[in-house]
Amino acid sequence: MTVSIGVAQLAEQVDEDFTSLLKRADLAMYQAKEQGRNRVKIIAV
């Protein structure tokens, strides 16, 4: 079993809705999987 995690970091001054934030976290997860399993990928704004 392997785990890949996507994290989307939101800066205080950025106005972003929950759906957009969730989509970016999902994108980060798939990028982590492409880099090899058992990874964490962080996307920051």
Order of alpha helices (4+ residues) and beta strands (2+ residues): beta-alpha-beta
